[in-house]
Amino acid sequence: MEGIDNSKKMGYPLAAPNTNYPLQATDKDTNYFEAQLNKYHNYLLTNIATNKMVCKVLDIPIENGTRYKRILEKRKILWFVEKGICQCSKRPANYISCNPKYKPANIQLKLL
């Protein structure tokens, strides 16, 4: 390539990494994610939707939505309702809800 002389750049040492970033989450970050989690939960209390549909409606990144879905599943307040075709992705997906009306019955059998 004409006009680019890389020979001058070769002699400089690499820059030191930037260590001015915070190592722990700030209150602002924590409140932001908690607020998103609350929005996600409140939406699913009144609606049945797929994770992608919820994220699209609430304008939440899909990665965060997946994390919130897992958090609510671990707390046992999010349930699988039905399998269907997602209206956003047009692919098979699980419809979920936090409405206690859709909570599955405990059908685990006791062992003798």
MOPAC internal coordinates of N, CA, C and O (Angstrom, degrees):
PM7 1SCF
backbone

  N    0.0000 0     0.00 0     0.00 0    0    0    0
  C    1.4520 1     0.00 0     0.00 0    1    0    0
  C    1.5182 1   108.67 1     0.00 0    2    1    0
  O    1.2310 1   121.30 1   -39.73 1    3    2    1
  N    1.2695 1   115.12 1   140.27 1    3    2    1
  C    1.4555 1   120.04 1  -179.56 1    5    3    2
  C    1.5284 1   110.34 1   -87.21 1    6    5    3
  O    1.2310 1   120.89 1   -32.32 1    7    6    5
  N    1.3019 1   115.91 1   147.68 1    7    6    5
  C    1.4635 1   120.85 1   172.89 1    9    7    6
  C    1.5109 1   114.56 1    86.70 1   10    9    7
  O    1.2310 1   118.86 1   171.56 1   11   10    9
  N    1.3254 1   119.77 1    -8.44 1   11   10    9
  C    1.4637 1   121.56 1  -179.40 1   13   11   10
  C    1.5153 1   108.14 1  -111.53 1   14   13   11
  O    1.2310 1   120.60 1   -59.14 1   15   14   13
  N    1.3220 1   116.46 1   120.86 1   15   14   13
  C    1.4582 1   121.38 1  -179.76 1   17   15   14
  C    1.5185 1   108.44 1  -114.27 1   18   17   15
  O    1.2310 1   120.24 1   -80.45 1   19   18   17
  N    1.3304 1   117.15 1    99.55 1   19   18   17
  C    1.4559 1   122.25 1  -178.45 1   21   19   18
  C    1.5163 1   113.00 1   -81.02 1   22   21   19
  O    1.2310 1   119.61 1   170.42 1   23   22   21
  N    1.3092 1   118.34 1    -9.58 1   23   22   21
  C    1.4599 1   120.20 1  -175.97 1   25   23   22
  C    1.5233 1   111.60 1   -65.71 1   26   25   23
  O    1.2310 1   119.61 1   150.84 1   27   26   25
  N    1.3216 1   118.35 1   -29.16 1   27   26   25
  C    1.4611 1   121.16 1  -179.81 1   29   27   26
  C    1.5271 1   111.72 1   -73.55 1   30   29   27
  O    1.2310 1   119.95 1   151.21 1   31   30   29
  N    1.3264 1   117.70 1   -28.79 1   31   30   29
  C    1.4632 1   121.22 1  -176.77 1   33   31   30
  C    1.5172 1   112.40 1   -79.34 1   34   33   31
  O    1.2310 1   119.70 1   159.31 1   35   34   33
  N    1.2939 1   118.17 1   -20.69 1   35   34   33
  C    1.4560 1   121.72 1  -173.72 1   37   35   34
  C    1.5296 1   113.51 1   -66.73 1   38   37   35
  O    1.2310 1   118.94 1   153.86 1   39   38   37
  N    1.3155 1   119.63 1   -26.14 1   39   38   37
  C    1.4465 1   121.68 1  -174.99 1   41   39   38
  C    1.5208 1   114.92 1   -84.19 1   42   41   39
  O    1.2310 1   118.90 1   168.25 1   43   42   41
  N    1.3201 1   119.71 1   -11.75 1   43   42   41
  C    1.4613 1   121.82 1  -176.64 1   45   43   42
  C    1.5170 1   110.91 1   -84.16 1   46   45   43
  O    1.2310 1   119.89 1   -38.90 1   47   46   45
  N    1.3393 1   117.82 1   141.10 1   47   46   45
  C    1.4588 1   119.57 1   176.42 1   49   47   46
  C    1.5304 1   110.32 1   -73.64 1   50   49   47
  O    1.2310 1   120.96 1   -21.98 1   51   50   49
  N    1.3090 1   115.77 1   158.02 1   51   50   49
  C    1.4573 1   120.42 1   177.61 1   53   51   50
  C    1.5175 1   110.02 1   -67.54 1   54   53   51
  O    1.2310 1   120.64 1   -31.92 1   55   54   53
  N    1.3107 1   116.38 1   148.08 1   55   54   53
  C    1.4621 1   121.26 1   179.50 1   57   55   54
  C    1.5259 1   109.95 1   -70.23 1   58   57   55
  O    1.2310 1   120.81 1   -31.95 1   59   58   57
  N    1.3212 1   116.05 1   148.05 1   59   58   57
  C    1.4621 1   121.26 1   177.41 1   61   59   58
  C    1.5232 1   109.08 1   -69.51 1   62   61   59
  O    1.2310 1   120.02 1   -33.28 1   63   62   61
  N    1.3325 1   117.56 1   146.72 1   63   62   61
  C    1.4650 1   119.40 1   179.25 1   65   63   62
  C    1.5251 1   110.87 1   -65.80 1   66   65   63
  O    1.2310 1   121.36 1   -30.78 1   67   66   65
  N    1.3104 1   115.00 1   149.22 1   67   66   65
  C    1.4666 1   121.17 1  -179.79 1   69   67   66
  C    1.5220 1   108.56 1   -79.13 1   70   69   67
  O    1.2310 1   120.18 1   -61.64 1   71   70   69
  N    1.3184 1   117.26 1   118.36 1   71   70   69
  C    1.4625 1   121.44 1   179.10 1   73   71   70
  C    1.5155 1   111.70 1  -111.77 1   74   73   71
  O    1.2310 1   119.83 1  -158.15 1   75   74   73
  N    1.3104 1   117.93 1    21.85 1   75   74   73
  C    1.4616 1   121.33 1  -179.03 1   77   75   74
  C    1.5270 1   112.89 1   -86.19 1   78   77   75
  O    1.2310 1   119.46 1   179.90 1   79   78   77
  N    1.3145 1   118.64 1    -0.10 1   79   78   77
  C    1.4593 1   120.63 1  -178.84 1   81   79   78
  C    1.5235 1   109.00 1   -82.33 1   82   81   79
  O    1.2310 1   120.22 1   -27.02 1   83   82   81
  N    1.3498 1   117.18 1   152.98 1   83   82   81
  C    1.4696 1   119.38 1   179.54 1   85   83   82
  C    1.5225 1   110.66 1   -72.99 1   86   85   83
  O    1.2310 1   120.29 1   -37.54 1   87   86   85
  N    1.3126 1   117.05 1   142.46 1   87   86   85
  C    1.4509 1   121.60 1  -178.87 1   89   87   86
  C    1.5166 1   111.97 1   -86.60 1   90   89   87
  O    1.2310 1   120.02 1   160.24 1   91   90   89
  N    1.3191 1   117.57 1   -19.76 1   91   90   89
  C    1.4430 1   121.26 1   179.18 1   93   91   90
  C    1.5198 1   109.34 1  -119.94 1   94   93   91
  O    1.2310 1   121.27 1   -23.55 1   95   94   93
  N    1.3327 1   115.18 1   156.45 1   95   94   93
  C    1.4598 1   119.40 1   178.83 1   97   95   94
  C    1.5190 1   109.88 1   -67.57 1   98   97   95
  O    1.2310 1   120.64 1   -39.74 1   99   98   97
  N    1.2961 1   116.37 1   140.26 1   99   98   97
  C    1.4561 1   120.71 1   177.81 1  101   99   98
  C    1.5173 1   109.59 1   -85.16 1  102  101   99
  O    1.2310 1   120.48 1   -10.39 1  103  102  101
  N    1.3302 1   116.69 1   169.61 1  103  102  101
  C    1.4591 1   121.41 1   177.33 1  105  103  102
  C    1.5218 1   110.54 1   -60.63 1  106  105  103
  O    1.2310 1   120.80 1   143.72 1  107  106  105
  N    1.3259 1   116.07 1   -36.28 1  107  106  105
  C    1.4593 1   119.93 1  -179.82 1  109  107  106
  C    1.5286 1   110.23 1   -62.24 1  110  109  107
  O    1.2310 1   120.23 1   135.70 1  111  110  109
  N    1.3366 1   117.16 1   -44.30 1  111  110  109
  C    1.4590 1   120.89 1   179.10 1  113  111  110
  C    1.5244 1   110.70 1   -64.21 1  114  113  111
  O    1.2310 1   120.38 1   134.37 1  115  114  113
  N    1.3160 1   116.88 1   -45.63 1  115  114  113
  C    1.4507 1   121.51 1  -178.39 1  117  115  114
  C    1.5173 1   110.86 1   -61.77 1  118  117  115
  O    1.2310 1   120.18 1   133.97 1  119  118  117
  N    1.3260 1   117.26 1   -46.03 1  119  118  117
  C    1.4581 1   120.56 1   179.39 1  121  119  118
  C    1.5227 1   111.52 1   -63.81 1  122  121  119
  O    1.2310 1   120.12 1   144.56 1  123  122  121
  N    1.3199 1   117.37 1   -35.44 1  123  122  121
  C    1.4583 1   121.87 1   179.32 1  125  123  122
  C    1.5277 1   110.86 1   -62.60 1  126  125  123
  O    1.2310 1   120.39 1   132.54 1  127  126  125
  N    1.3356 1   116.85 1   -47.46 1  127  126  125
  C    1.4532 1   120.19 1  -178.80 1  129  127  126
  C    1.5243 1   111.51 1   -71.59 1  130  129  127
  O    1.2310 1   119.79 1   143.65 1  131  130  129
  N    1.3216 1   118.00 1   -36.35 1  131  130  129
  C    1.4552 1   120.47 1   176.60 1  133  131  130
  C    1.5239 1   111.01 1   -64.84 1  134  133  131
  O    1.2310 1   120.44 1   141.66 1  135  134  133
  N    1.3228 1   116.76 1   -38.34 1  135  134  133
  C    1.4591 1   120.98 1   178.01 1  137  135  134
  C    1.5289 1   110.39 1   -64.95 1  138  137  135
  O    1.2310 1   120.52 1   138.75 1  139  138  137
  N    1.3321 1   116.60 1   -41.25 1  139  138  137
  C    1.4642 1   119.55 1   177.39 1  141  139  138
  C    1.5247 1   111.02 1   -64.93 1  142  141  139
  O    1.2310 1   120.28 1   138.95 1  143  142  141
  N    1.3278 1   117.07 1   -41.05 1  143  142  141
  C    1.4602 1   120.93 1   178.19 1  145  143  142
  C    1.5255 1   110.41 1   -61.92 1  146  145  143
  O    1.2310 1   119.93 1   137.98 1  147  146  145
  N    1.3177 1   117.74 1   -42.02 1  147  146  145
  C    1.4644 1   121.32 1   178.45 1  149  147  146
  C    1.5274 1   111.27 1   -65.10 1  150  149  147
  O    1.2310 1   120.08 1   138.95 1  151  150  149
  N    1.3303 1   117.46 1   -41.05 1  151  150  149
  C    1.4669 1   120.73 1   176.54 1  153  151  150
  C    1.5283 1   110.35 1   -61.50 1  154  153  151
  O    1.2310 1   120.54 1   135.98 1  155  154  153
  N    1.3245 1   116.58 1   -44.02 1  155  154  153
  C    1.4603 1   122.66 1  -179.79 1  157  155  154
  C    1.5364 1   109.78 1   -60.48 1  158  157  155
  O    1.2310 1   120.89 1   131.60 1  159  158  157
  N    1.3213 1   115.90 1   -48.40 1  159  158  157
  C    1.4705 1   120.66 1  -179.61 1  161  159  158
  C    1.5219 1   111.59 1   -63.90 1  162  161  159
  O    1.2310 1   119.98 1   133.15 1  163  162  161
  N    1.3263 1   117.64 1   -46.85 1  163  162  161
  C    1.4634 1   121.02 1  -178.76 1  165  163  162
  C    1.5255 1   112.02 1   -62.36 1  166  165  163
  O    1.2310 1   120.24 1   142.84 1  167  166  165
  N    1.3223 1   117.15 1   -37.16 1  167  166  165
  C    1.4661 1   120.01 1   178.16 1  169  167  166
  C    1.5304 1   110.52 1   -64.17 1  170  169  167
  O    1.2310 1   120.83 1   138.13 1  171  170  169
  N    1.3326 1   116.02 1   -41.87 1  171  170  169
  C    1.4605 1   119.29 1  -178.25 1  173  171  170
  C    1.5275 1   113.34 1   -76.96 1  174  173  171
  O    1.2310 1   119.70 1   168.39 1  175  174  173
  N    1.3187 1   118.18 1   -11.61 1  175  174  173
  C    1.4667 1   119.90 1   173.56 1  177  175  174
  C    1.5224 1   111.29 1   -68.52 1  178  177  175
  O    1.2310 1   120.48 1   150.30 1  179  178  177
  N    1.3170 1   116.68 1   -29.70 1  179  178  177
  C    1.4664 1   120.47 1  -176.04 1  181  179  178
  C    1.5248 1   113.62 1  -113.01 1  182  181  179
  O    1.2310 1   119.50 1   174.05 1  183  182  181
  N    1.3285 1   118.57 1    -5.95 1  183  182  181
  C    1.4619 1   121.39 1  -176.09 1  185  183  182
  C    1.5219 1   111.10 1  -133.12 1  186  185  183
  O    1.2310 1   121.56 1   -21.98 1  187  186  185
  N    1.3172 1   114.62 1   158.02 1  187  186  185
  C    1.4611 1   122.15 1   170.70 1  189  187  186
  C    1.5213 1   105.55 1  -113.89 1  190  189  187
  O    1.2310 1   120.19 1   -54.55 1  191  190  189
  N    1.3193 1   117.25 1   125.45 1  191  190  189
  C    1.4584 1   120.85 1  -176.55 1  193  191  190
  C    1.5182 1   109.82 1  -159.49 1  194  193  191
  O    1.2310 1   120.90 1   -11.59 1  195  194  193
  N    1.3238 1   115.88 1   168.41 1  195  194  193
  C    1.4568 1   120.76 1   172.31 1  197  195  194
  C    1.5240 1   108.64 1   -86.02 1  198  197  195
  O    1.2310 1   120.48 1   -15.34 1  199  198  197
  N    1.3039 1   116.69 1   164.66 1  199  198  197
  C    1.4577 1   121.05 1   179.69 1  201  199  198
  C    1.5303 1   110.86 1   -57.50 1  202  201  199
  O    1.2310 1   120.44 1   136.52 1  203  202  201
  N    1.3117 1   116.76 1   -43.48 1  203  202  201
  C    1.4634 1   120.71 1  -177.86 1  205  203  202
  C    1.5224 1   111.30 1   -65.71 1  206  205  203
  O    1.2310 1   120.11 1   141.89 1  207  206  205
  N    1.3151 1   117.40 1   -38.11 1  207  206  205
  C    1.4673 1   120.80 1   178.46 1  209  207  206
  C    1.5304 1   110.82 1   -64.71 1  210  209  207
  O    1.2310 1   120.74 1   137.67 1  211  210  209
  N    1.3321 1   116.20 1   -42.33 1  211  210  209
  C    1.4701 1   120.57 1   179.44 1  213  211  210
  C    1.5287 1   109.89 1   -62.67 1  214  213  211
  O    1.2310 1   120.84 1   134.38 1  215  214  213
  N    1.3303 1   116.00 1   -45.62 1  215  214  213
  C    1.4654 1   120.32 1  -178.99 1  217  215  214
  C    1.5203 1   111.65 1   -62.95 1  218  217  215
  O    1.2310 1   120.39 1   142.63 1  219  218  217
  N    1.3105 1   116.85 1   -37.37 1  219  218  217
  C    1.4654 1   120.40 1   179.86 1  221  219  218
  C    1.5262 1   110.95 1   -68.40 1  222  221  219
  O    1.2310 1   120.30 1   136.84 1  223  222  221
  N    1.3270 1   117.03 1   -43.16 1  223  222  221
  C    1.4680 1   121.22 1  -179.42 1  225  223  222
  C    1.5276 1   111.01 1   -66.56 1  226  225  223
  O    1.2310 1   120.18 1   137.44 1  227  226  225
  N    1.3301 1   117.26 1   -42.56 1  227  226  225
  C    1.4623 1   121.69 1  -175.93 1  229  227  226
  C    1.5239 1   113.43 1   -88.70 1  230  229  227
  O    1.2310 1   120.31 1   176.32 1  231  230  229
  N    1.3145 1   117.00 1    -3.68 1  231  230  229
  C    1.4623 1   122.57 1  -178.85 1  233  231  230
  C    1.5356 1   110.61 1    58.09 1  234  233  231
  O    1.2310 1   121.56 1  -129.71 1  235  234  233
  N    1.3353 1   114.61 1    50.29 1  235  234  233
  C    1.4653 1   122.77 1   177.51 1  237  235  234
  C    1.5275 1   107.05 1  -111.80 1  238  237  235
  O    1.2310 1   119.37 1   -41.70 1  239  238  237
  N    1.3249 1   118.81 1   138.30 1  239  238  237
  C    1.4691 1   119.68 1   175.81 1  241  239  238
  C    1.5325 1   110.98 1   -58.54 1  242  241  239
  O    1.2310 1   120.25 1   -39.33 1  243  242  241
  N    1.3199 1   117.12 1   140.67 1  243  242  241
  C    1.4646 1   121.55 1  -176.43 1  245  243  242
  C    1.5231 1   111.89 1   -59.92 1  246  245  243
  O    1.2310 1   120.30 1   147.89 1  247  246  245
  N    1.3211 1   117.04 1   -32.11 1  247  246  245
  C    1.4654 1   120.17 1   178.81 1  249  247  246
  C    1.5274 1   110.29 1   -64.10 1  250  249  247
  O    1.2310 1   120.64 1   137.07 1  251  250  249
  N    1.3329 1   116.39 1   -42.93 1  251  250  249
  C    1.4638 1   120.05 1   178.37 1  253  251  250
  C    1.5204 1   110.49 1   -67.68 1  254  253  251
  O    1.2310 1   120.40 1   140.54 1  255  254  253
  N    1.3316 1   116.85 1   -39.46 1  255  254  253
  C    1.4626 1   120.40 1   179.08 1  257  255  254
  C    1.5148 1   111.76 1   -60.03 1  258  257  255
  O    1.2310 1   120.45 1   139.19 1  259  258  257
  N    1.3118 1   116.75 1   -40.81 1  259  258  257
  C    1.4653 1   120.77 1   178.05 1  261  259  258
  C    1.5214 1   110.56 1   -64.35 1  262  261  259
  O    1.2310 1   120.48 1   140.43 1  263  262  261
  N    1.3184 1   116.69 1   -39.57 1  263  262  261
  C    1.4658 1   121.29 1   177.61 1  265  263  262
  C    1.5335 1   110.27 1   -64.11 1  266  265  263
  O    1.2310 1   120.15 1   136.15 1  267  266  265
  N    1.3381 1   117.32 1   -43.85 1  267  266  265
  C    1.4641 1   120.79 1  -179.59 1  269  267  266
  C    1.5269 1   110.76 1   -66.51 1  270  269  267
  O    1.2310 1   120.49 1   142.62 1  271  270  269
  N    1.3130 1   116.67 1   -37.38 1  271  270  269
  C    1.4611 1   120.81 1   177.41 1  273  271  270
  C    1.5217 1   109.67 1   -59.66 1  274  273  271
  O    1.2310 1   120.40 1   134.83 1  275  274  273
  N    1.3172 1   116.84 1   -45.17 1  275  274  273
  C    1.4662 1   120.80 1  -179.13 1  277  275  274
  C    1.5274 1   111.37 1   -66.57 1  278  277  275
  O    1.2310 1   120.33 1   140.53 1  279  278  277
  N    1.3236 1   116.97 1   -39.47 1  279  278  277
  C    1.4711 1   120.56 1   177.96 1  281  279  278
  C    1.5236 1   109.97 1   -60.48 1  282  281  279
  O    1.2310 1   120.36 1   134.38 1  283  282  281
  N    1.3241 1   116.92 1   -45.62 1  283  282  281
  C    1.4674 1   120.73 1  -179.27 1  285  283  282
  C    1.5287 1   111.17 1   -68.28 1  286  285  283
  O    1.2310 1   119.89 1   145.73 1  287  286  285
  N    1.3256 1   117.81 1   -34.27 1  287  286  285
  C    1.4662 1   120.30 1   175.95 1  289  287  286
  C    1.5273 1   110.80 1   -64.83 1  290  289  287
  O    1.2310 1   120.21 1   138.57 1  291  290  289
  N    1.3308 1   117.21 1   -41.43 1  291  290  289
  C    1.4612 1   120.68 1   178.81 1  293  291  290
  C    1.5225 1   111.62 1   -65.37 1  294  293  291
  O    1.2310 1   120.65 1   146.49 1  295  294  293
  N    1.3354 1   116.36 1   -33.51 1  295  294  293
  C    1.4702 1   120.45 1   176.84 1  297  295  294
  C    1.5266 1   111.90 1   -77.58 1  298  297  295
  O    1.2310 1   120.52 1   174.38 1  299  298  297
  N    1.3249 1   116.60 1    -5.62 1  299  298  297
  C    1.4659 1   124.33 1  -179.77 1  301  299  298
  C    1.5221 1   112.35 1    61.49 1  302  301  299
  O    1.2310 1   121.09 1  -139.11 1  303  302  301
  N    1.3479 1   115.52 1    40.89 1  303  302  301
  C    1.4643 1   119.62 1   176.19 1  305  303  302
  C    1.5275 1   111.43 1  -125.01 1  306  305  303
  O    1.2310 1   120.30 1  -165.70 1  307  306  305
  N    1.3237 1   117.04 1    14.30 1  307  306  305
  C    1.4594 1   121.47 1   175.42 1  309  307  306
  C    1.5262 1   107.36 1  -130.80 1  310  309  307
  O    1.2310 1   121.17 1   -48.26 1  311  310  309
  N    1.3423 1   115.38 1   131.74 1  311  310  309
  C    1.4558 1   119.68 1  -174.68 1  313  311  310
  C    1.5163 1   111.80 1  -127.74 1  314  313  311
  O    1.2310 1   121.72 1   -31.05 1  315  314  313
  N    1.3230 1   114.30 1   148.95 1  315  314  313
  C    1.4445 1   122.85 1   172.76 1  317  315  314
  C    1.5226 1   107.56 1   -75.68 1  318  317  315
  O    1.2310 1   120.42 1   -50.48 1  319  318  317
  N    1.3316 1   116.80 1   129.52 1  319  318  317
  C    1.4593 1   120.74 1  -177.71 1  321  319  318
  C    1.5241 1   111.00 1  -102.90 1  322  321  319
  O    1.2310 1   120.32 1   127.10 1  323  322  321
  N    1.3351 1   116.98 1   -52.90 1  323  322  321
  C    1.4597 1   120.39 1  -179.22 1  325  323  322
  C    1.5200 1   110.06 1  -160.40 1  326  325  323
  O    1.2310 1   121.08 1   -16.06 1  327  326  325
  N    1.3089 1   115.53 1   163.94 1  327  326  325
  C    1.4582 1   121.62 1   172.67 1  329  327  326
  C    1.5142 1   107.25 1   -97.08 1  330  329  327
  O    1.2310 1   121.31 1   -38.01 1  331  330  329
  N    1.3246 1   115.11 1   141.99 1  331  330  329
  C    1.4497 1   119.26 1   178.99 1  333  331  330
  C    1.5175 1   110.71 1  -166.64 1  334  333  331
  O    1.2310 1   120.95 1     6.23 1  335  334  333
  N    1.3076 1   115.80 1  -173.77 1  335  334  333
  C    1.4552 1   121.66 1   177.82 1  337  335  334
  C    1.5275 1   108.14 1   -93.02 1  338  337  335
  O    1.2310 1   120.55 1   -55.40 1  339  338  337
  N    1.3298 1   116.55 1   124.60 1  339  338  337
  C    1.4649 1   121.91 1   179.03 1  341  339  338
  C    1.5258 1   108.94 1   -66.26 1  342  341  339
  O    1.2310 1   120.58 1   -44.83 1  343  342  341
  N    1.3175 1   116.49 1   135.17 1  343  342  341
  C    1.4630 1   121.25 1  -179.41 1  345  343  342
  C    1.5208 1   111.77 1   -73.93 1  346  345  343
  O    1.2310 1   119.96 1   159.95 1  347  346  345
  N    1.3329 1   117.68 1   -20.05 1  347  346  345
  C    1.4699 1   120.94 1   179.13 1  349  347  346
  C    1.5217 1   111.53 1   -86.67 1  350  349  347
  O    1.2310 1   120.72 1   128.44 1  351  350  349
  N    1.3293 1   116.23 1   -51.56 1  351  350  349
  C    1.4619 1   120.32 1  -172.92 1  353  351  350
  C    1.5213 1   113.32 1   -94.81 1  354  353  351
  O    1.2310 1   120.09 1   166.42 1  355  354  353
  N    1.3222 1   117.44 1   -13.58 1  355  354  353
  C    1.4764 1   122.92 1  -177.53 1  357  355  354
  C    1.5317 1   111.67 1    60.13 1  358  357  355
  O    1.2310 1   120.77 1  -148.52 1  359  358  357
  N    1.3333 1   116.14 1    31.48 1  359  358  357
  C    1.4570 1   122.06 1   178.74 1  361  359  358
  C    1.5336 1   108.96 1  -122.97 1  362  361  359
  O    1.2310 1   120.12 1   -20.89 1  363  362  361
  N    1.3334 1   117.38 1   159.11 1  363  362  361
  C    1.4691 1   119.15 1   176.00 1  365  363  362
  C    1.5284 1   110.95 1   -60.89 1  366  365  363
  O    1.2310 1   120.75 1   -43.61 1  367  366  365
  N    1.3205 1   116.17 1   136.39 1  367  366  365
  C    1.4685 1   120.71 1  -177.64 1  369  367  366
  C    1.5174 1   109.91 1  -154.00 1  370  369  367
  O    1.2310 1   121.00 1   -15.24 1  371  370  369
  N    1.3178 1   115.69 1   164.76 1  371  370  369
  C    1.4604 1   122.23 1   176.04 1  373  371  370
  C    1.5236 1   109.31 1   -92.63 1  374  373  371
  O    1.2310 1   121.04 1   -49.86 1  375  374  373
  N    1.3201 1   115.62 1   130.14 1  375  374  373
  C    1.4645 1   120.40 1   173.24 1  377  375  374
  C    1.5230 1   107.24 1   -89.02 1  378  377  375
  O    1.2310 1   120.75 1   -44.80 1  379  378  377
  N    1.3244 1   116.18 1   135.20 1  379  378  377
  C    1.4599 1   121.92 1  -173.95 1  381  379  378
  C    1.5232 1   110.31 1  -125.67 1  382  381  379
  O    1.2310 1   120.94 1   -18.79 1  383  382  381
  N    1.3317 1   115.81 1   161.21 1  383  382  381
  C    1.4621 1   121.26 1   176.73 1  385  383  382
  C    1.5216 1   109.24 1  -157.49 1  386  385  383
  O    1.2310 1   121.08 1   -24.74 1  387  386  385
  N    1.3262 1   115.55 1   155.26 1  387  386  385
  C    1.4656 1   121.56 1   173.63 1  389  387  386
  C    1.5290 1   110.85 1  -105.21 1  390  389  387
  O    1.2310 1   120.11 1  -177.02 1  391  390  389
  N    1.3088 1   117.39 1     2.98 1  391  390  389
  C    1.4538 1   121.98 1  -179.52 1  393  391  390
  C    1.5311 1   109.11 1   -70.19 1  394  393  391
  O    1.2310 1   119.78 1   -56.25 1  395  394  393
  N    1.3374 1   118.03 1   123.75 1  395  394  393
  C    1.4754 1   120.29 1  -178.66 1  397  395  394
  C    1.5268 1   113.43 1   -59.93 1  398  397  395
  O    1.2310 1   120.10 1   161.53 1  399  398  397
  N    1.3091 1   117.41 1   -18.47 1  399  398  397
  C    1.4668 1   121.33 1   177.65 1  401  399  398
  C    1.5310 1   111.05 1   -61.10 1  402  401  399
  O    1.2310 1   120.23 1   151.63 1  403  402  401
  N    1.3241 1   117.16 1   -28.37 1  403  402  401
  C    1.4667 1   121.94 1  -177.59 1  405  403  402
  C    1.5271 1   112.79 1   -98.47 1  406  405  403
  O    1.2310 1   120.39 1  -171.70 1  407  406  405
  N    1.3155 1   116.87 1     8.30 1  407  406  405
  C    1.4602 1   120.32 1   179.06 1  409  407  406
  C    1.5247 1   109.16 1   -65.31 1  410  409  407
  O    1.2310 1   120.03 1   -50.38 1  411  410  409
  N    1.3373 1   117.54 1   129.62 1  411  410  409
  C    1.4781 1   118.92 1  -179.30 1  413  411  410
  C    1.5182 1   110.81 1   -70.90 1  414  413  411
  O    1.2310 1   121.95 1   -30.03 1  415  414  413
  N    1.3379 1   113.87 1   149.97 1  415  414  413
  C    1.4610 1   119.27 1   177.27 1  417  415  414
  C    1.5175 1   109.16 1   -71.28 1  418  417  415
  O    1.2310 1   120.45 1   -35.45 1  419  418  417
  N    1.3063 1   116.74 1   144.55 1  419  418  417
  C    1.4645 1   121.21 1   178.62 1  421  419  418
  C    1.5282 1   107.66 1   -78.11 1  422  421  419
  O    1.2310 1   120.27 1   -75.23 1  423  422  421
  N    1.3316 1   117.09 1   104.77 1  423  422  421
  C    1.4583 1   121.39 1  -176.10 1  425  423  422
  C    1.5223 1   112.23 1  -109.63 1  426  425  423
  O    1.2310 1   120.07 1  -162.97 1  427  426  425
  N    1.3167 1   117.47 1    17.03 1  427  426  425
  C    1.4492 1   119.95 1  -179.62 1  429  427  426
  C    1.5288 1   109.35 1   -68.79 1  430  429  427
  O    1.2310 1   121.10 1   -49.32 1  431  430  429
  N    1.3198 1   115.51 1   130.68 1  431  430  429
  C    1.4516 1   120.43 1   179.43 1  433  431  430
  C    1.5173 1   109.67 1   -85.67 1  434  433  431
  O    1.2310 1   121.19 1   -35.98 1  435  434  433
  N    1.3307 1   115.33 1   144.02 1  435  434  433
  C    1.4637 1   119.59 1   178.14 1  437  435  434
  C    1.5180 1   109.38 1   -83.59 1  438  437  435
  O    1.2310 1   121.31 1   -38.76 1  439  438  437
  N    1.3243 1   115.10 1   141.24 1  439  438  437
  C    1.4493 1   119.91 1   176.23 1  441  439  438
  C    1.5269 1   109.34 1   -86.21 1  442  441  439
  O    1.2310 1   120.90 1   -35.19 1  443  442  441
  N    1.3313 1   115.88 1   144.81 1  443  442  441
  C    1.4560 1   119.87 1  -179.47 1  445  443  442
  C    1.4898 1   112.17 1   -76.16 1  446  445  443
  O    1.2310 1   120.10 1   180.00 1  447  446  445

